[in-house]
């Protein structure tokens, strides 16, 4: 089933509200969605109130106190909520730091800005550990932090680890569900690095694995440890796909379960999994679509619909995020400067709710990157 946007006829443009009252938090907000502008000067996080029916209202933009880069992060995980939703972490690749916000409804309060290596682009958490992906050629690797009870990050001395290739052009850093491994996808060379997490929180040297498909971008773990990796498939058009793997220990070798289940779309870049572990959705940048997949308990991945949702050829869909219950799916549209919303039905079909925030604080076709929701 497709949900097409024609011009602005189906776009819900919501005004930019500079003020938020106590009633906004206690009465009209079921949750929140946060999107990042990635502006090269004064990076901002734009907060949206989420109503019980999944619709969004733009509330306020908050400065990170750092700088973006004005073009796509080209990674997943640049804006991340901690598991308890009390803290939000925003990567500032233009100023080489990460901003930490305390979260209260849609209200953000900056509590820290910490140096995070050369061009931080993605961050992942496991308990009291965090790892940041540094994506520049000069500092292509990951660096570790401990996470305090107050949400603040403290650098782990001597924790930086190079990726297996200095020109990997990484797509995401991600902890395994049990916290014993960290994986990093590498688009150039089509590789996936697996690090072992040591008892002191530092990482081993990476074990390099060949990706089954071309240009592995984003990744997501099922709760049972099966790893899903979305491949952009470029430079071949209509070649995006999802592969699944078993992570073998202790060495960190990946064993293929499903090899590049194609969706007929171009430039698949972002992937998320529902809470019940039954469905996965991918955003396809060039095609302007979201693809849907079913997931079996043995790790097998099967395409349901390559074009489960269509937001327009100029929409440039990037980051995906679910609300806490994975009842609603949100997609940052770089091309139109808005956030598309969908209700996730019991059979995995997406019902279009609208595009929110167009004409507000998000830039249009100017590099907006990073999405988080609860």
N, C-alpha and C positions, 0 to 999 in steps of 0.2 A: 504494500500500500504506500502511495506517495503523497506527500503533503507539500505542494508547490507554492512558492511565494511569487506573485506577479507584481513587479514594481514595488510600490509601497501599500498596495491595497489591503494586504493582510498583516501589515506591520503595526504593532502597537507602540506608538512613540510616547514615552512617559517623560514628563518634565523633570527637571533637576531640582530636587527639594533640598535646600541648604540646611533646613532645620528638622530635627526629629524630636518628638515629645515622648514623655514616659508612656503615654497611651499607645504610641506606635510600637513599643516593645512588648507591652503586656497584653494588648488586645488584638492588634491586627497582624502581628507577625507570627507565623507558624515556624519560620526559620529564616535563613538568609543565604544569599548568593553573593560572592565577591569576585570581581573581575579586575584585571590589572591593565593599566594604560600602556606601560612600557615606554613612556615618553623619554626621550634622550635627556631632557632636562625636567626635573621634578616628576619622577615616577609617582603614580597614584594608584590606590586601590579604590574601586567604585563599589559601594555597598548597595544591595538591593534587598528590600523587604520581600519575603516570600509568604504569600497568603496560603490558606489551607487548601485552596484549589490549584496550587502550583504557580499561579500567576505572580509576576514580579512588579515591584514599583521601585524605581531608583530613589535612593535616599540621600546619599552624600558621598563625595570623593575625599579620600584621606591621603595626604602626602606620606610617602615612605621615608622622606628625607634623603633619598638616594636617587640614582639615575638609571633609567633603562637604556636601551640601545636603539629604539626607534624602528627596528626591523624585527621580524619574528625571532623569538627565542630559538625556535626549531627544536624544542625539547618539550617533554611532559614533566609536570611537577614543579613549575616555577613559582606557583602560589599554592600553599599547602596548609590545611588545617591540621592541628594535632588531633589525635584520636578522641579526646574529650571535648573538642570544639571550643576550648577556652582560649586558645592561642592560634594566631594566624602568622605564617612565615612567608615573607615576600622577598624574592631574589632581585637584587639590583645589579645586573651585569655591567652597567656603565660606570658604577662607582665601586665595584668589587666588594659588596657587602650584602648582608641579609638584615631586613627589618623585621622585628618581632612586635606584633600587636596583641594586646589583650582584647578579647571579644565579649561584648555584652549586647546580645541581639544583633542589630546592624551597626552598633556603635563600636568603633575601633579606637583604642588608646595605645599609642606607641610607647613601648617600654624598653626597647633596646634596638641598637643598630650595631652589628658586629662584622668585622672584617672576615671575609669568607673565601679568600683566594682570588685567582685571576678569572674573572667573568663567571660568577656563579649563576647557574641556569636551572638547577633542579635540586630539590631537597627531599630526603626520605627519613622516616622515623621508625624506631623499634624500641619501645619502652623508653628508657632514659638515654638512648643513643640517637644521634642524627648524623647523616652524611650528606655533604653538599657536593654536587658535580660542578667542576670548573671546566669550562668548555673552550678556552682559548688554546691556540696551538702552543703558546708559550707556557701554559700551565694546565695541560690536558690531564686531569686526574680527579681524585676525590679526597676530601678532607673531613675529619671527624670532629664532633662536638658531643659533650654531655648536655642533657636538658634538665634544668633545675625544676623544682616544684613550682617555681614562679614563672616557668616557661622560657626563661632566658637561656641562651646558649653559651657554653664555656668551651673554648678550643681544647682539643686533646693534643698534647705535645707530640710531635713526631708522628702525626697521623696521616699526613698527605701521602697518597699512593698514586704513582703514574698509572695510566691505562696501558694496556699491552701494545697499543699503537699510538704514536705521537700525533697522528693525523686521523684519528678515528671519527671525528665530528660526532660526538656522543649524542644520544637521544634521551636518555633517562638514567637516573640512579634509583635503585629500588631494593629495599630489604626483603628477604624471604619472610614468610609468615612467622617462622620460629625464631627469626633474628640471627640465625647462624651464618647467613650468607648475604652478600651485597652483589647485585648484578648491575652491569652498565652495558647498554646497547651502543654499537658503533656503526654508523651508517656507511662511512667509507671503509671498504674492505669487507663489509657485511660480517661483522664479528659480534660476539657477546662475551664480555668478560665476567668471570665469576670470582669473587673474593671470599675467603673464609674470614669470619669475625673471630678474633682471638679473645681470650678471657679478659684482657685489659681494654677491650674496645677497639683496638687497632686492627688493621686488616693485613692479611697475607698478600703476597704478590698475586696478581690475577692469573687465573687459568683462562686462556683464550679458546673460545669455541667458535666454530664456523656457523653462521646463521644458515638455516635451510633456504630462506628466500632473500631477495635483494633488498639491501638498505633497511635493516631492522631499526625501527624508530622507537615506539613506545612499548611498554610491557606492563603486565598485570599478573599477579599471583592469585590463583584460587586459594581458598583457605586450606585445602589439602596439600598445598605445595606445588601443584602443577603450574607451570609457567606458560603464559600466553604472550607471544611477541607479535606485534603488528609490523608488517613490512610495507614500506611505501611502494616497492616494486619498480621505482624509477631506475633507469631512464625509459623503460618500456611502458607505454600507456596501458591503462586498464589491467594493471598487473599487481595491484595491491592484494595482500592476503594475510592470514593469521596462521602462525605455526604454534604448536604446543609441545612442551618438553617435560620430561622428568629430570629433576636435578639429582645427580648421583653424587654421593659423598664417599670418602672425605675429599677427594680431589677437586670437585667442582665441575665435573663433566656433565654436559647436557645431552640427553638421549631423546631423539625426536619421537613424538607420538603422532601428531598430525603435521604433515609437511605442507605448509603454505596453501591453506584453503582459500582459494581466490574469491574475490567479490565482484570482479568486473569493473572496479573503480580505479581511479588514478590518484596516487600520492596519499595513501593511508598513513595517518600520523599519530592519532590519539586513540586510546582504548580504555574502557572501564568494564567492570563486571558487577552484576546485580548482587545484592546481599545473599540471595538464596542460591547463588553460584550457578544458576540455570542459563543465564544469557550474558552475552558480551556485545558491546556496541563500539563501532569504530567511526571516527570522523575522517573524511576523505577530502583533502584540501582543494585539489584541482577540480574534482567532480562536483563539489558542493553538496555532498550527501553524507548520510549516516548509514552504515551497514549493520545488520543484526546477525548474530550467531547463536546457536544453541550449544551448550556445554554438557558433556556426559561425565559421569563419575570417574571413568577411566582416563580422563584427560582429552578425549576426542572432541574436536571442534568441527561443527557443521554449519555452513552458511544457511541462513533463513532467507534473507532478502538483501541483495547488494545495495539497493536504494530504498531502504526502509523509511527514510525521510530525505527530502530534497529542499534545500534552502535557497537555491539559485546559483547559477554558474559564477556570479561575481561575489557570492557571499563569503567565500574563503573560510569555511568552518575550521576551527582549531580545537582548543581545549574542551574536554567533556567533564562533567561532574554530576553526581547524583546528590539528592537530598539524603538525610540520614537513613531513611527507610528504602531508598532506591525506588520510590514511587514516582519521582519526577526526575527527568534527565534534562540537563542544561548544556548548551553548546555555544561557546563564544564564537561570534561571527566577525572575523577581522575585517572583512570587506565592507560590511554595512555598519559596523560600530554598534552592535547590539548583542543581546543574549537570547537565543531561541530556547523555548521551553516545550517539553513533551511530557505527557503522562504515559507511564509504562504500564501497559495492560497485562493481565494475567498470562496471556499467550505470547507475550513479548512484543506485540505490535505497539508502535509509538503513535499516540494521538497528539496532534499539533495543538499547542496552546497559544502561540503568538511569539513575536519577537519584541523584546522589551529593551528600553533604554536608548533607542535610536534618536539621535539629536541631543543626547545628554553628554556625559563626561568622557565616554569612550571615543577614541579617535576612529576615523573612518579610513580603512585601507592604509593604516600607518603603524602596523606592528603590534597591536594589542595582543598580549600573551599572558596566560595564567588565569585559571578559574578554580574556585573552591566553593563548596556549598554544604549546608546542613539543614 
